[in-house]
Amino acid sequence: MLGINQWEMLMFLFIALLLFGKRLPEVARSMGKGVTEFKKGLRGFEEEVSREDSTPAPAAKRPNVESDEQVASAPKFQPPTAPPVETQETAHA
């Protein structure tokens, strides 16, 4: 267990008892609550990541034509309204 033998663990507990005394159960309880909250946060983060991986990407939002913002777009094709005009280059070919 982390390379700590029994004597080292006993010394650690003895020093903790000397430092915290009667407050040791309270300190252990607050540390346990902290670890629990950390695990809940980690679990929530993992669920959020897995949810993002499983949901498809949202469809691209179409710009609102009536908005005041200018939207960059390609020019639209408009067919010619008049018949083609023959030039000297096309007449000789």
Short mmCIF file of the C-alpha atoms (twelve columns), coordinates in Angstrom:
data_MODEL
# 
_entry.id   MODEL 
# 
loop_
_atom_site.group_PDB 
_atom_site.id 
_atom_site.type_symbol 
_atom_site.label_atom_id 
_atom_site.label_alt_id 
_atom_site.label_comp_id 
_atom_site.label_asym_id 
_atom_site.label_seq_id 
_atom_site.Cartn_x 
_atom_site.Cartn_y 
_atom_site.Cartn_z 
_atom_site.pdbx_PDB_model_num 
ATOM 1  C CA . MET A 1  0.000   0.000  0.000   1 
ATOM 2  C CA . LEU A 2  1.998   2.975  -1.307  1 
ATOM 3  C CA . GLY A 3  5.217   1.593  0.199   1 
ATOM 4  C CA . ILE A 4  4.199   2.510  3.782   1 
ATOM 5  C CA . ASN A 5  4.783   -0.169 6.386   1 
ATOM 6  C CA . GLN A 6  2.824   -0.662 9.617   1 
ATOM 7  C CA . TRP A 7  5.225   1.316  11.832  1 
ATOM 8  C CA . GLU A 8  5.156   4.312  9.541   1 
ATOM 9  C CA . MET A 9  1.351   4.214  9.512   1 
ATOM 10 C CA . LEU A 10 1.241   4.058  13.315  1 
ATOM 11 C CA . MET A 11 3.624   7.021  13.574  1 
ATOM 12 C CA . PHE A 12 1.467   8.992  11.142  1 
ATOM 13 C CA . LEU A 13 -1.678  8.255  13.169  1 
ATOM 14 C CA . PHE A 14 0.105   9.154  16.442  1 
ATOM 15 C CA . ILE A 15 1.267   12.510 15.045  1 
ATOM 16 C CA . ALA A 16 -2.237  13.212 13.689  1 
ATOM 17 C CA . LEU A 17 -3.688  12.436 17.119  1 
ATOM 18 C CA . LEU A 18 -1.216  14.809 18.789  1 
ATOM 19 C CA . LEU A 19 -1.929  17.610 16.316  1 
ATOM 20 C CA . PHE A 20 -5.709  17.377 16.103  1 
ATOM 21 C CA . GLY A 21 -6.652  15.651 19.368  1 
ATOM 22 C CA . LYS A 22 -10.400 15.698 19.945  1 
ATOM 23 C CA . ARG A 23 -10.998 17.356 16.569  1 
ATOM 24 C CA . LEU A 24 -9.614  14.351 14.657  1 
ATOM 25 C CA . PRO A 25 -13.081 12.844 13.898  1 
ATOM 26 C CA . GLU A 26 -14.286 16.259 12.691  1 
ATOM 27 C CA . VAL A 27 -11.226 16.686 10.454  1 
ATOM 28 C CA . ALA A 28 -11.618 13.179 9.038   1 
ATOM 29 C CA . ARG A 29 -15.316 13.807 8.386   1 
ATOM 30 C CA . SER A 30 -14.616 17.061 6.533   1 
ATOM 31 C CA . MET A 31 -11.876 15.377 4.503   1 
ATOM 32 C CA . GLY A 32 -14.316 12.577 3.602   1 
ATOM 33 C CA . LYS A 33 -16.907 15.139 2.481   1 
ATOM 34 C CA . GLY A 34 -14.278 16.869 0.372   1 
ATOM 35 C CA . VAL A 35 -13.296 13.620 -1.327  1 
ATOM 36 C CA . THR A 36 -16.978 12.801 -1.927  1 
ATOM 37 C CA . GLU A 37 -17.617 16.219 -3.516  1 
ATOM 38 C CA . PHE A 38 -14.524 15.823 -5.686  1 
ATOM 39 C CA . LYS A 39 -15.725 12.420 -6.912  1 
ATOM 40 C CA . LYS A 40 -19.201 13.832 -7.676  1 
ATOM 41 C CA . GLY A 41 -17.660 16.654 -9.676  1 
ATOM 42 C CA . LEU A 42 -15.414 14.242 -11.540 1 
ATOM 43 C CA . ARG A 43 -18.357 11.949 -12.290 1 
ATOM 44 C CA . GLY A 44 -20.402 14.910 -13.570 1 
ATOM 45 C CA . PHE A 45 -17.522 15.950 -15.806 1 
ATOM 46 C CA . GLU A 46 -17.174 12.416 -17.199 1 
ATOM 47 C CA . GLU A 47 -20.935 12.263 -17.896 1 
ATOM 48 C CA . GLU A 48 -20.793 15.616 -19.676 1 
ATOM 49 C CA . VAL A 49 -17.887 14.499 -21.857 1 
ATOM 50 C CA . SER A 50 -19.576 11.210 -22.746 1 
ATOM 51 C CA . ARG A 51 -22.839 13.053 -23.487 1 
ATOM 52 C CA . GLU A 52 -21.014 15.426 -25.863 1 
ATOM 53 C CA . ASP A 53 -19.376 12.476 -27.609 1 
ATOM 54 C CA . SER A 54 -22.677 10.640 -28.134 1 
ATOM 55 C CA . THR A 55 -24.801 13.585 -29.331 1 
ATOM 56 C CA . PRO A 56 -24.525 14.649 -32.959 1 
ATOM 57 C CA . ALA A 57 -23.133 18.067 -33.757 1 
ATOM 58 C CA . PRO A 58 -25.827 20.755 -33.931 1 
ATOM 59 C CA . ALA A 59 -26.922 21.806 -37.407 1 
ATOM 60 C CA . ALA A 60 -25.438 25.010 -38.728 1 
ATOM 61 C CA . LYS A 61 -27.647 27.937 -37.894 1 
ATOM 62 C CA . ARG A 62 -28.948 29.747 -40.939 1 
ATOM 63 C CA . PRO A 63 -28.495 33.510 -40.786 1 
ATOM 64 C CA . ASN A 64 -31.573 35.627 -40.342 1 
ATOM 65 C CA . VAL A 65 -32.116 37.562 -43.598 1 
ATOM 66 C CA . GLU A 66 -33.989 40.330 -41.859 1 
ATOM 67 C CA . SER A 67 -31.242 41.039 -39.336 1 
ATOM 68 C CA . ASP A 68 -29.077 44.143 -39.534 1 
ATOM 69 C CA . GLU A 69 -25.892 42.085 -39.676 1 
ATOM 70 C CA . GLN A 70 -24.201 41.658 -43.020 1 
ATOM 71 C CA . VAL A 71 -23.716 38.040 -43.942 1 
ATOM 72 C CA . ALA A 72 -20.852 37.154 -46.272 1 
ATOM 73 C CA . SER A 73 -22.095 35.004 -49.115 1 
ATOM 74 C CA . ALA A 74 -21.204 34.109 -52.671 1 
ATOM 75 C CA . PRO A 75 -22.857 36.118 -55.460 1 
ATOM 76 C CA . LYS A 76 -25.988 34.512 -56.808 1 
ATOM 77 C CA . PHE A 77 -26.145 33.340 -60.415 1 
ATOM 78 C CA . GLN A 78 -28.613 35.259 -62.527 1 
ATOM 79 C CA . PRO A 79 -29.207 33.971 -66.063 1 
ATOM 80 C CA . PRO A 80 -28.915 36.527 -68.860 1 
ATOM 81 C CA . THR A 81 -32.174 38.186 -69.907 1 
ATOM 82 C CA . ALA A 82 -31.094 39.217 -73.440 1 
ATOM 83 C CA . PRO A 83 -29.957 36.976 -76.311 1 
ATOM 84 C CA . PRO A 84 -26.177 36.659 -76.790 1 
ATOM 85 C CA . VAL A 85 -24.533 39.373 -78.854 1 
ATOM 86 C CA . GLU A 86 -22.226 38.270 -81.676 1 
ATOM 87 C CA . THR A 87 -18.852 39.922 -81.793 1 
ATOM 88 C CA . GLN A 88 -16.337 39.924 -84.611 1 
ATOM 89 C CA . GLU A 89 -14.241 37.282 -82.798 1 
ATOM 90 C CA . THR A 90 -17.128 34.793 -82.597 1 
ATOM 91 C CA . ALA A 91 -18.328 35.551 -86.155 1 
ATOM 92 C CA . HIS A 92 -14.983 34.622 -87.743 1 
ATOM 93 C CA . ALA A 93 -14.544 31.415 -85.826 1 
# 
